[in-house]
């Protein structure tokens, strides 16, 4: 049984992909890979991430569209642009954006 890594990023944090031109806001975290084997094998072997690290669920966007992404910690960087995420579901999960982080709705109600 492997030791779980501590997540480097937090729910509500705005991040960008290290290799591909998209960014997003984290809405959930898995302590290690928890997607399908088919999904994992679809990633080219030369860029396939390790399974034993946190994986993040993002409300993501690129220049053309908005979508949900599942990204390994090793492939994320902090997005310090200060720009809001335009994904249509952001307001379902989060309130205001402040200092690169959205406030989760649950926190707003306390």
Buried (B, 14 or more C-beta within 10 A) or exposed (E): EEEEEEBBBEBBBBBBBEEEEBBBBBBEBBBBBEEEEEEEEEEEEEEEBEEEBBBBBBBBBBEEEBEEBBBBBEBBEEBEEEEEBEBEEBEEBBBEBEEBBBEBEEEEEE
